Amino acid sequence: MKKVLVLGCAGSGKSTFSSRLGHITGLSVIHLDSFYWKPGWIAASEEEWDRTVDELLSHDSYIMDGNYSRTLNKRLVDADVVIFFDFPRLLCIYRAIKRRIINHGRTREDMAPGCKEKLDLEFLRWIWNFRTRSRGRILESLEQVQGQKQVIIFRTTGEVEKYLTEIELNGQARIT
């Protein structure tokens, strides 16, 4: 495990998982949100984002969390392990609301400076529609790399905890 890509709906736990996995493995963690967003929630231009992703992919090893579907294929090509959080939408909404309450008025460590935690109706709709808008395309992409990459799909928090525990104890993990 040298290059790990972590995907899933907002609020699914990608960033928390990535940080925990990085702590266990010693791999550096790249939270894509912290590179995509500029202070005040200004998005990077497509050209700037493409350059940034290419530079990040040049690293020898990483745990990279974030969806950003336009650059997903190039990130899938580079990764050797792909982890997808396929969690229910209500759990993701609950976690996004909880995260907003806990981080009120602050910028999370996995976000760009100047991007204070926020939650609005547009973001809640984005989470709600993830399963119909993005999930199918992600699963299709994962199917295409199955056999060339280690693909892990978590459907419960129990699977996530089991995976992290196995890595801590054995230095390896398998979801059956």
N, C-alpha and C positions, 0 to 999 in steps of 0.2 A: 504494500500500500504506500504509494508515493504521491499520487495526485488524485485527490478525492473531490468529487463534485456533489454538493448537497442541494436538492431541489424540493420544492413543495410550496403550498399555499402560504401566504402571509399568516402569521400566527400559529403555524404548525410546529414551530420549535427548531427551525433550521439553524438559526444563529446560536442558540443556547447549546444545541447538540454539537455544532461545529467547534465551539469554544471548549466544550468538555472533551471532545475527541482530540483536539489539538493539545490539550493539557496532558492527556493520557499518552499520546503517541509522540509528542514533541514536534509534530508538523506545524508549520506556520499556518495561521488562519487568515483567509482573505474574505471579508464580508463585502460583497460586491456593492451593496447599498452605500458603503462609506466612500466608494470611488465614483459612483454614478451621480450622487446628489452633491450639489454645491450649497453653501449657506443659504438659508431661506427656502430650501426645497426647490432649487433650480436644477433642472435635469441637464446632464451633459449632452452636447450635440452628438449626432450619430458618428461623425468623423472622430471626434475626441474619444467617444466611448469605444469605438473600434480599436483605436491606438492603445487605449488603456487596457482593454481585454487582451490584446496581442502581447503587451508588455507583461501582464500578469501571468499569462500562459507560458512565458519564457522561463519562469522560475523552475528550479529542479524538482521541487516538491511543494505541496500545499494541500489545504482543505479549503475549498472555495464554495461559499454558500450564496445562493441567489438564483433567480429564474432567468430574467432577461432573455426572452424567447428568441429575439433576433440574433443573438450570438450563441445560442445553445448548441448548435451543431459543431461549431469550432471548439467549444469547451468539451463536448462529448468526445471528440476525436482525441483530445489531449489527455483526458482523464483515464486512469486505470480502474477506479472504483466510482460507481455512481449510486447515490443513495437518494431515494424519493420518499418523502413523507406524504403518504396518501391517507390523510386524516379527514374525518367528517367536518363539514363546513361549520356546524355549530360549535365544535371544539375550537376551531381556528378563530371564530368570532369572539368566543369567550376569552381566549388567550390574548387577542388583540386589545380587547377592552381592559382586561386585567393589566396588561403591559402599559396601557395608557395611564391608568390610575397610579400604578407603581412609579412610573417615570414622569409624572406630571411636572412640566416646566423644565425638564432636563433633556439633554441629548444622550441617548444610549451610547455605550462604548462601541457598538457595532454600526453606528451611523456616522455620517460626515459631521464635522464641527458645524455648528450653526443650524442644525436640523433638529429642533426640539421635538419631542414626542408629540404626535398629534393623532387625532382620530376624527374623521368626518364621514358623512353619509356616502360620499364617493368611494372612500377606502373600504367601508363596510360592504358596499355593493360589489367592489372588486373581489373581496374575499368570498362573498356569497356566490358569485358567478364563476369562480375559479374552476369548479368541477365541470361545468359545461363549456367554458371558454378555453381552458388551458390543459386540463388533466388528460384528455384524450390524445392531444398532440404529444405531450410528454411521454405518455405510455407507448405511443407508436415509436417515438424516437428511441426509447429504452429497448423496445423489442428489436429494433434494427441493430443495436450494438450488443445485444445479448450474445454471449459466446465469445465476443472479443474483449469485453469488459466485465468486471464483476458488478452485477446489478443487484441492489438490495432495495426492496420495497417494504417500508414500515407501514402497517395499518393500525397499530396500537402503540400506546406509550409503553406497554409491557415489553413489546419487541425491542423498542429503543433501549430500555434499561437492560434487558438481557444482552444485547449486542455490546453495550459499553462495559458491562460487567465481565463478559467473556474476554474482551480485549484487555481489560485491566488484569485479569487473572492469568490468561493464557497467551496474550499477545496476538490473539486471532479471534475471529468471530464468524459465526454462521447462523443464519436464520433459516429454520426448516419449516 
